[in-house]
């Protein structure tokens, strides 16, 4: 997996965890850390969104099976 895809996957996981917190506890960690409707909050959301788009490539890539002999 390429470095960019690994970074994108990490950002996607962070975004998913944030949405989980919002859904379960009505707590937005990104806004709690960086403020509501601040530039940095919008940048974080933008990067998470771009990461999700990059990870679409993972859906289109076949899995490689590795077998130990």
C-alpha positions as CSV (number, residue, x, y, z in Angstrom):
1,X,0.0,0.0,0.0
2,X,1.4,3.4,-0.9
3,X,2.2,6.0,1.7
4,X,-0.5,8.3,0.5
5,X,-3.1,5.6,0.8
6,X,-2.0,4.8,4.3
7,X,-2.3,8.4,5.3
8,X,-5.7,8.6,3.6
9,X,-6.8,5.4,5.4
10,X,-5.7,6.9,8.8
11,X,-7.6,10.1,8.1
12,X,-10.7,8.1,7.1
13,X,-10.6,6.1,10.3
14,X,-10.3,9.3,12.3
15,X,-13.3,10.7,10.5
16,X,-15.2,7.5,11.2
17,X,-14.4,7.7,14.9
18,X,-15.5,11.3,15.0
19,X,-18.8,10.4,13.3
20,X,-19.2,7.5,15.8
21,X,-18.8,9.9,18.7
22,X,-21.3,12.3,17.1
23,X,-23.8,9.5,16.6
24,X,-23.5,7.9,20.0
25,X,-22.9,10.8,22.2
26,X,-23.6,14.0,20.2
27,X,-20.0,14.9,20.8
28,X,-17.9,16.3,17.9
29,X,-14.2,15.8,18.8
30,X,-12.9,17.9,15.9
31,X,-15.0,20.9,17.0
32,X,-14.1,20.3,20.6
33,X,-10.4,20.4,19.8
34,X,-10.3,23.2,17.1
35,X,-13.5,25.2,17.6
36,X,-16.8,25.4,15.9
37,X,-16.7,26.7,12.3
38,X,-13.0,27.7,12.4
39,X,-10.6,27.5,9.5
40,X,-8.7,24.7,11.0
41,X,-11.8,22.6,11.6
42,X,-12.8,23.1,7.9
43,X,-9.3,22.1,6.8
44,X,-9.6,18.9,8.9
45,X,-13.0,18.1,7.4
46,X,-11.6,18.8,3.9
47,X,-8.7,16.4,4.4
48,X,-10.9,13.7,5.8
49,X,-13.2,14.1,2.8
50,X,-10.3,13.9,0.3
51,X,-9.0,10.9,2.2
52,X,-12.4,9.2,1.6
53,X,-12.2,9.9,-2.1
54,X,-8.6,8.5,-2.3
55,X,-9.8,5.3,-0.5
56,X,-12.3,4.6,-3.2
57,X,-9.3,3.2,-5.0
58,X,-9.0,0.5,-2.4
59,X,-12.5,-0.7,-3.3
60,X,-11.4,-1.1,-7.0
61,X,-8.2,-2.9,-6.2
62,X,-8.3,-6.7,-6.0
63,X,-7.0,-8.2,-2.8
64,X,-3.7,-10.0,-3.1
65,X,-3.7,-13.4,-1.4
66,X,-0.4,-14.3,0.3
67,X,0.1,-17.8,1.2
68,X,2.9,-19.2,3.4
69,X,4.5,-22.2,2.0
